[in-house]
Every structure is written in structure tokens, then in C-alpha cells.
């Protein structure tokens, strides 16, 4: 997936998080509007970069 498309996907996800936080949650329940990637193997939480590798679904190989 081209880097620009990855950037748009990350932006869309961040916008979705922000929208849900502002419309569905009480302000005291909001932790952050940031998007994080958690690597369970290395037990590391990080902010995804626009070069983030995308995983593919088993069916049809569509990018998540």
C-alpha cells in the first residue's frame, strides 16, 4: 500500500477516535484522541508512523 494511502488511513482512524470520544463518551472517560499501535510480541506501545506496515485479511488479501 502506498505511503500516502497509509497516511490517509491513519488520519481517518484518528478522526474516528476523536469523533467517538467527543460524541459517545463522557469527558472523564476519554483517555486520548491519539492512535497507538501495540506490539504484543515486544510489549511496546507506539504511535504509528505513516510507513506503518498493514496486515492483510486471510480472505482475498485485502488490506485492513
Contact map, one row per residue, 1 for C-alpha under 8 A:
1110110000000000000000000000000000000000000000000000010000000010
1111110000000000000000000000000000000000000000000000000000000000
1111111000000000000000000000000000000000000000000110000000000000
0111111100000000000000000000000000000000000000000100000000000000
1111111110000000000000000000000000000000000000000000000000000000
1111111111000000000000000000000000000000000000000111000000000000
0011111111100000000000000000000000000000000000000110000000000000
0001111111110000000000000000000000000000000000000000000000000000
0000111111111000000000000000000000000000000000000000000000000000
0000011111111100000000000000000000000000000000010100000000000000
0000001111111110000000000000000000000000000000000000000000000000
0000000111111111000000000000000000000000000000000000000000000000
0000000011111111100000000000000000100000000000000000000000000000
0000000001111111110000000000000011100000000000000000000000000000
0000000000111111111000000000000000000000000000000000000000000000
0000000000011111111100000000000000000000000000000000000000000000
0000000000001111111110000000000011100000000000000000000000000000
0000000000000111111111000000000011000000000000000000000000000000
0000000000000011111111110000000000000000000000000000000000000000
0000000000000001111111111000000000000000000000000000000000000000
0000000000000000111111111110010010000000000000000000000000000000
0000000000000000011111111110000000000000000000000000000000000000
0000000000000000001111111000000000000000000000000000000000000000
0000000000000000001111111100000000000000000000000000000000000000
0000000000000000000111111110110000000000000000000000000000000000
0000000000000000000011011111110000000000000000000000000000000000
0000000000000000000011001111110000000000000000000000000000000000
0000000000000000000000000111110000000000000000000000000000000000
0000000000000000000000001111111000000000000000000000000000000000
0000000000000000000010001111111110000000000000000000000000000000
0000000000000000000000000000111110000000000000000000000000000000
0000000000000000000000000000011111000000000000000000000000000000
0000000000000100110010000000011111100000000000000000000000000000
0000000000000100110000000000000111110000000000100000000000000000
0000000000001100100000000000000011111000000000110000000000000000
0000000000000000000000000000000001111100000011110000000000000000
0000000000000000000000000000000000111110000011110000000000000000
0000000000000000000000000000000000011111001111000000000000000000
0000000000000000000000000000000000001111111110000000000000000000
0000000000000000000000000000000000000111111100000000000000000000
0000000000000000000000000000000000000011111000000000000000000000
0000000000000000000000000000000000000011111100000000000000000000
0000000000000000000000000000000000000111111110000000000000000000
0000000000000000000000000000000000000111011111000000000000000000
0000000000000000000000000000000000011110001111100000000000000000
0000000000000000000000000000000000011100000111110000000000000000
0000000000000000000000000000000001111000000011111000000000000000
0000000001000000000000000000000000111000000001111101000000000000
0000000000000000000000000000000000000000000000111111000000000000
0011011001000000000000000000000000000000000000011111000000000000
0010011000000000000000000000000000000000000000001111100000000000
0000010000000000000000000000000000000000000000011111110000000000
0000000000000000000000000000000000000000000000000011111000000000
1000000000000000000000000000000000000000000000000001111100000011
0000000000000000000000000000000000000000000000000000111110000011
0000000000000000000000000000000000000000000000000000011111001111
0000000000000000000000000000000000000000000000000000001111111111
0000000000000000000000000000000000000000000000000000000111111000
0000000000000000000000000000000000000000000000000000000011111100
0000000000000000000000000000000000000000000000000000000011111100
0000000000000000000000000000000000000000000000000000000111111110
0000000000000000000000000000000000000000000000000000000110111111
1000000000000000000000000000000000000000000000000000011110001111
0000000000000000000000000000000000000000000000000000011110000111
